[in-house]
Amino acid sequence: MRLMKAFMEDMNRRVKRCSIIDVKLAQGSAMFLALILAKLFPQIMTISIWWFVVLLLLCAIKPVSIFCAKK
């Protein structure tokens, strides 16, 4: 548990050095990686669209809740 806490603190310290442009570039690279994987493994695209919708919603819950939360 202590190792995980140290790892998270180190990652937080590193992320704080990033500008918004750095974060958006990382998001773009992740998107292009997903496109490359979809091109290399076309059977991924035979999955029902609703699985992608569910995964999108699951991944969006925390960021949206933080964004919309009032302090």
C-alpha positions as CSV (number, residue, x, y, z in Angstrom):
1,M,0.0,0.0,0.0
2,R,2.9,2.3,0.8
3,L,4.5,1.7,-2.5
4,M,1.2,2.6,-4.3
5,K,0.9,5.8,-2.4
6,A,4.5,6.8,-3.2
7,F,3.9,5.9,-6.9
8,M,0.7,8.1,-7.0
9,E,2.5,11.0,-5.3
10,D,5.3,10.8,-7.8
11,M,2.8,10.7,-10.7
12,N,0.9,13.7,-9.3
13,R,4.1,15.6,-9.0
14,R,5.0,14.8,-12.6
15,V,1.5,15.6,-13.9
16,K,1.5,19.1,-12.2
17,R,4.4,20.0,-14.5
18,C,2.3,19.4,-17.6
19,S,0.4,22.3,-19.3
20,I,-3.0,21.9,-20.8
21,I,-1.4,21.5,-24.2
22,D,0.7,18.5,-22.9
23,V,-2.5,16.9,-21.5
24,K,-4.4,17.4,-24.8
25,L,-1.4,16.0,-26.8
26,A,-1.4,12.9,-24.6
27,Q,-5.2,12.5,-25.1
28,G,-4.6,12.8,-28.9
29,S,-1.9,10.2,-28.9
30,A,-4.1,7.8,-27.0
31,M,-6.9,8.4,-29.6
32,F,-4.5,7.7,-32.4
33,L,-3.2,4.6,-30.6
34,A,-6.8,3.4,-30.4
35,L,-7.2,4.0,-34.2
36,I,-4.0,2.1,-34.9
37,L,-5.2,-0.9,-32.8
38,A,-8.6,-0.8,-34.5
39,K,-6.9,-0.9,-37.9
40,L,-4.5,-3.7,-36.9
41,F,-7.3,-5.8,-35.3
42,P,-10.4,-5.2,-37.3
43,Q,-12.4,-7.8,-35.3
44,I,-12.5,-5.2,-32.5
45,M,-14.8,-3.2,-34.7
46,T,-17.3,-6.0,-34.9
47,I,-18.2,-5.5,-31.3
48,S,-21.6,-3.9,-30.8
49,I,-21.6,-0.1,-30.6
50,W,-23.4,-0.3,-27.2
51,W,-20.3,-1.9,-25.5
52,F,-18.3,1.2,-26.6
53,V,-21.1,3.5,-25.3
54,V,-21.1,1.7,-21.9
55,L,-17.3,1.9,-21.7
56,L,-17.4,5.6,-22.6
57,L,-20.0,6.3,-19.9
58,L,-18.0,4.3,-17.3
59,C,-14.8,6.2,-18.1
60,A,-16.6,9.6,-18.1
61,I,-18.4,9.3,-14.8
62,K,-15.5,10.5,-12.5
63,P,-14.2,13.4,-14.7
64,V,-17.7,14.7,-15.3
65,S,-18.6,14.4,-11.6
66,I,-15.5,16.3,-10.6
67,F,-16.0,18.9,-13.3
68,C,-19.7,19.5,-12.2
69,A,-19.1,19.4,-8.5
70,K,-19.4,22.6,-6.6
71,K,-17.0,23.4,-3.8
